[in-house]
C-alpha cells in the first residue's frame, strides 16, 4: 500500500449493556461511509470495538457472579456477533482488555508523563458513576445527571492530572480555522464556547479502581476509563509496535460518534495527541440523538430497541435503509416503528423492489441487443444523480444521498407509466427496456454502500456483478454498462410487503 488508508472509527461501546439501536445507528453510518469510500477506490480501514474497564463494569460483573474478564469476554462477544449479523464491514474490532491496547496505552501515558504534561494533585468533584465522568454544576439538572437521572457522588482523591489547559488557545485556533474539522457546525460552535470559557486540567487516574490499566509511573492508580478508551484509535492501528502500519493509517479521517461525547473527542483527545506530537484526526463528526415515538430510549419505559431483533422483521438491508433514511445525519430525530413499516412498504417493497421486479418480468420474456439510441435524457439524469449523491456522501449527508436515489427510482416509474412497455414490441420496446435496465444497474451501485446485499442481488440479476473485483467508480458510473445481448430472468422479490 503506497497511499494512506482512509481511516474511519466509531466510539468503542461500553460493555455494561447490550447493543441497542443507538449503537447500531453510529456503526451503520460508519459502515455506509466505509463502503462508499471503498467504492471510490480508497484503501479503507474501519475500526470499532468495546470499552471494557471502569467501575460500572466491575459492579456489573459482580452482580452477574462473573469475574470482570469473564463478563467483558461475554459482553464483547455479543457486540461482535451483532455487527456480524448486521453485515458491518469493519476491518478490526478492538477491546480495551487486549494486551495490544494495554501496552500501547501505557506507552502513550508514559510519553505524556515524560513531557511533563502529567502531575499529581488532589481532586474533589462531582462524579457520575453512570457516565464514568466528572460533572460540573451547570451540567446537572435538579442536581442530577440528565442522562442517568442520578445524583453524582462527591469524590475526593489524590489523582494524576493532564495539563489540558495548556492547549486551550492552540485548540481554539485549530477549530476556528477548520484545521481540526468539527461538524456539524453547531458542534463546532459548542466546542468554541467551551474554549472561550477556558479548559481546566483534568484527572486522568483513579484510586481504588482495580479494574483498569495501571499507570506506568504509579502502579497504585489506574488510568481513568475515558482517557485510556480514547487511545484505542491509535492503539488499534499499531501505535506501540508497528511504526510502518501506524504511519500508513493514522491520522483518522473521521471519528464518528453521538453528540454527548464530542467534548472528549474534539478537545481532550486532540490535546492528548498534541501532547505526544501526533497528527490530529481530520474530522470529528457528532450525530444527533433520536427518540422512540417521542420518548428517550430507556429500560424503565421498555422502549429499548434491539437492532438484531428488528432486522429479523425488515431484513438487514431494510433496517440499514430505514434507520439512515429516517433521520438527517447530524441532527436530532424521532424513530417510530409504525413509520418504519410505512416507509418499508412505500420505499422498498413498492418502490425499489417493485421497479426491479416489473422490469425484469418484461425483460425476461426475450433475448435482445441493448439499444441506447433514445437514452440521452436518462444518461443526463443519472449523471446529475451521481454528482449530487457523491457530494452528499462526502458531506456525510446520507439522508440526502438516499433522497437523490429515490428520485431516480421515481423517475423510472414515471417513465414506465408513460412508455407502457407491456404494450410495445420489437424496435419500439428495446430502447425503453435498455434505458430502464441501465438505470437499474446504476441504482444498484448507488445503493451499494447502504444496502450491499440488495445491491449484489440486483446486479446479479442483471448479470453484471463481479464479486472478485469491483470496477473503478468512473467505469461504474459510465452510462451504457449493459452491453451486447441480454438474456435476463426475474429473480426472487427483493422486499416482501409487510
N, C-alpha and C positions, 0 to 999 in steps of 0.2 A: 504494500500500500504506500503510494508516494504522496498522496494528498491527505490532509487532515480529515478524520472522520467527522460526521455530523453527529454531535453528542446530545441526546435527549434524556432527561431524568424526570421521574415522578418523585414525590416525597417517599421516604420509606415508612410503611404503615405500622402503627403501633399494634403489637400483638395482643393487647389486652381485650380485643374484641374480634369478632369475625368480619370478613369482608361485607360491606354494605354498598348500596348504590352510590353513595358519595365517593367511596374509594374507587369504585368501578368507573365513575364519571371521569376522574382525573386520568386513570390508567387507559381508558378507551380513547380519550382525547390524545394522549401521548402516542398511542398505537396508530391513530389516524395520521398524525404528523410524521411518525417514523415511516409508515408505508408510502406516504406521499413523497417524502424525501428520497426514499429508495427508488421510487418511480422516476424521479428527476435524475437519477444516476448517482446520488450521494452514497458514500460508504457510511451507513448509519450505525451508531452504537446506542442502544436504548437500554437504560438501566432502571430497574425497580427493585424493591426488596422490603425487608421488615426491620423495624426498630424494636430491640428486644431487652434493653436494660431499664433500670429505674424502679422506684418504689412500688408503683402500681402493678408492675409485672410480678414482682416478688410477692406482693399481697395476694394477687390472683392465683399464683402457683400454690401458695399455702392453702387457699380456700379450695383448690382443686385436688389437694393432697398429692401434689407433684413437686419435684424439685424445680427450681427456676429453669434449668436447662431442659428438663423433660417437657415442661409447659411450653417453652418457646419453640422446641422442636415440633410439638404438636400443632401449635397455632401457625407457625410459619408455613408448615406443610399445607394447611387449609388455604392460605393466601395463594401459594404457588399453584395448588390444584385449581382454584377459582380462575386464575389467569390462564391456565392451560385450557380449561373448559371454554372460556370466552375468547379463545384463539388470539391471545395477546402475543405480539411478536418481539418481546423483549429479548435482548442478546444475553443478558446476565440477570441474576437475582442475588442480591447481596443481603447478608444477615449480619447484624452488628455483634453477634456472638461468634462469628467466624474468626479464626486466627489471623487471616489476612487483614481484617478490619482492625482488630485489637492492636496488632503490631504497628500498623500504619498510623492509627490514631495516637498511639504513644509517641511515635516519631514526630508527628505534627505538633503535639503539645510540647515536646521537648525543644523543638525549633523555636516556638514562641517564647518558651522559658529562657533559652539561651540568648535570645534577642532582647531580653529584659522587658518583655511585654506582659509578664505574669508576676504578680506579687501577692503576698499573704496579708489578710486583714480580717477584721470581724465584720460579719454581715448580719443585719437584722431587717427582716422584711416579711411581707405577707406572701405566703406560698400556697398555690392551689395544687393539691395532690392530683386532681383530675387532669389538669393541663400539664402537670410537672413543670410549672414555670412560676416565677415570681410575678406579683401583680402590684400595680400602683392603685391608690385610692380612686383615681379618675377612671380606671378600667373596671371598677366594681359597680354593680347595680344593687342598690339597697344593701350594700355590704357583702354581696355575694358575687361569685364568678358568674357572669352571664351565660357562659357555655355549659356549666355544670350545676348551676343553682346551689352551690355550697359555699359556706364561708371559708375563706382561706385561713390557714393556721399561721401564727406568728413564729417565725424561725429566727433563732439567734445562734450563729455558728462562726467558728474560725474557718474561713474559706480562702481559696486561691482566686484571684481576680485577673481578668483580662483587661488591658488598658484600651477599652473601646473608645473612650472619649478622645483619645489621641487622633483618631481617624475621622472625626466629625466633619471637619472642613473639607478634607480630601473626598469623602463620600458625597458631600453636598455638591461639589464641582462635577464629579463624575456623573451623578444622576441628573443634574441640571443640563449637562451637555449631551445626555443620552449616550455617553461612553459606557456607562452601565445602564442598559436599557431596562427600565421598569415599566411594565404595561399590565393592564390598561392605564391610561393617563391618570385616572382617578387614584390608582395605587401609587403612581409616581408622586403625585401631589401630597398624598398621605405621608409618604416617606420623607419628603422635603419638609413637611410640617413638623415631623419628629426631630429632624436635624436642626431646624430653626430653634426648637426648644432646647436642644443640646443633649447629646448622648452621655450617659453615665457609664462608668466602668461596671462590668458585670461579673458575678460569681461564676466560676467555671468548674467548681467542685462541690462535693457534698461529704459531710462527715456521717459516719454510722449508716451508710448505704452500701451494703456489701455487694449487691447485685449490680455491678458496674465495672468499668475499666479502671484499675488502679493508676493513679498519676505516676509517671515515670520518675518524678523528682520528689514524690511524697506518697509512699505506699499506704499511708494511713487514711488517705482520701481517694474517692473515686471521681471520675470525670462526670460532670453534670450531664444528664442524659441528652439534653438538646444539643450541647456543644459537640459531643462525640458523634451524635447522629448526623449532624451536618457534614462531618468529614467523610461520610460514605461516598460522596460524589467524587472524591479523589482516591479514597482507599479502594474503591471498586474498579479503578482503571489503572492500577499499578504504581501508585504514588510511592509505596515503600520499597518495591523490589524490581520494577521493570521500567526503567527510565525511557527506553525507546517506545514502549507501548503507551506510557503516560503522555509523552510529548505528541504521539500520534492522535490521541483522543482529547486531551484537555486543551483549552477550556471547554466547559459545557456551552453548547449553543443555545439551549433553552432549559431552564429549570421551570417545570410546571407544578402548580400547587393551588390549593384553595387560599382565599384572601386572608384567612385568620392567621396564617403563618408567614405572611410576606415579610414582616419585620425581621424575622430570623434569617431569611434568605436574601433580602435586599440591603440589610445593614450589618447584622452581626457576622454572617458568613463572608461577605466581601471584605470586611475589616480583618477577619482572621487570615484570609488569603493575602491581603496586602501585607500583613504582619510577617508572613513567611516568604513573601516575594513571588507569589504565583499569580498568573494572569487571572482576571476576573471572568465570571460567566458572561456571555454576550447578551443574554436576555433572561430576566426574571418575569415570568408571566403568572399572574394570580387570577384564577377564575372566581366567579361569584358563588354564593350559597344557593341552594334550592330547598324549597319546602315541598311537602307532600300534601296535596289538597289544602294548601294554605297554612299548614302546620309544620313545625320543625320536626324532623325525624327524631323519635325517642323511644326507648324501650317502654317507658311508662305509658305512652299513648298507643303502643303496639303497632306503629306505622313504619318501623324499620324495614326496608325492602332488601331482600336477598337477591343480588343480581343473577346468581346461578339459577335460583328458583324461577324467576320470571323469564329467564332465557328459554326455559322449557316451554313456555307459552308462545313467545314471539319468535323463537329461534335466536341463535347467537347474533346473526347479522341484523335481524329485526330489532333486537334490543339496542345494538350499537347505533343503528339509524335513529331510532326513536329518542334515545337519550341525548344525542348530539343535535338532532333537529328541533327538539322541543325548547331548548334554551339557547339564547345567544351567548356564545362562549366569552367569558369575561364579565358577564352581567349576572345579577340575581334572577331567579326564576322560580316557577312552581311546576311540579310534576303531578299529573293525575293519571292513574291507571285507566280511567274512563277515556281520557283524551288519547292515551296510548292506543286503546282499542280502535278509536275512530281514525286516528292517523294511520295505523297499521292497515286497516281496510282500505282507506282512501288512497294513500300514497304507495303502499307496497302491493297489496292484493289487486286492487282495481286500477292502480297506476302502472308502476313498472312491470309487475307480473303479468297483467292483462295485455300490455303492449307487446311484450316478448311472445306471449302465448298466441295471440291472434295473428301476428305477422308470420311467425314460424308455421302456424297451421296452414296459411295460404302458400308460403314458400315451399313447404314440404310436399306439396302435391305435384311438383315438377322439377326437372333439371333445367338450368338456364345459365347463359353467359351474362355477367354483370354488364349493365349499360348505364354510364354516368352522363349521358347526353343531356339530361334535364336536371342536373344536380347543383347548379350554380348557387341558388338561394340557400339550399341545405348546407352546402360547403361553407358559405359565409357565416351562417348562423352557428354552426359548430365551432368555427374559428373564434367567433366572439365569445361563445360559451367557455371555451378553454381559457381565453385571456382573462375573463372575469373570475373564473374558477381559480386559476393559478394565483392571481393577486389576493383573492380572499384567503386561500390556504397559506400564503406567505404571511399574511397579517393575522393568522390564527382565527379568522372569522369563518369557522367551519359551517355554521348555520347558513351563511351567505353562499358558500360554495355549493352546498346541497340545494339551496334555492335555485341556483342557476341551472343545475342538472335537471331539476323537476320542471323548470320552464321548458327545457328542451324536450322532455318527455311529453309535456302537454302539447307542444307544437307538433310532435309526431302524431299524437292522437287526432289533432285537428286536421292534419294533412291527410290522414287515412279517411276521416269522415268526408272530406271534400273530394278526394280522388276515388273513393269507393272501389278498392282493388278487387273485391269479390265480384264486381260487375265487369271487370276488364279481362282481356285475354291477349295473348301474343305480344306484339310490339308495344301495345298500349300498357300492358301490365308490367313488363320487365323493368323499365326505368323507375316506376313507382316503387316496386319491391326493392330494387337496388338502393334507392335513396334511404328508405326506412331501415333496411338491414344494416347499411353502413352507419346510419345514425345510432342504431342499437349497439353496434361494435364500439363506437366512440363512448356511448353511455356506460358500457361495461367497464371501460378503463377509467372513466370519470368516477364511478362509484367504488373502484377497487380499494382505495385507502379506507373507506368507511365500511364496506361490505365485501371483504375479499372472497368469501365462499360463494356468494351470489355472483360476483363478477366472474369468477372462474367458471361457474355453471353457464352463464350467458355466453361467454367467449368459447367455451367448449361446444355449446350447441351450434355456434357459428363456425366451428372447426378452425378457429384461428388462435387458440390459446396454446402457447408453448411453455410447458411447465419447467423446462430446463433453462430457458433463457428469455428474459423479458427484453424486448427491443428498446432502444433509446426512445425517450419520450417524444422527440420530434418525429420519429417514424410512426409511433403510435397515433399521434395527432394528425398526421398527414391524411387528407381525405382520399378515399379510394383504396383502403386497406383490404377490402373484399374484392378479389380479382379472379378472373377465369370462370370456369364452370362450377356452379354451386349445386350441390345435392344435399339439402338440409332436411331435417325431420324435427317435429315438435317434441320437446322433452317433457319431463315432469314439471308441474306447476311450481314456480319459484316460491310463491307465498299462498297458503291456503286461507281463504277468507274466514275470519272468526265468526 
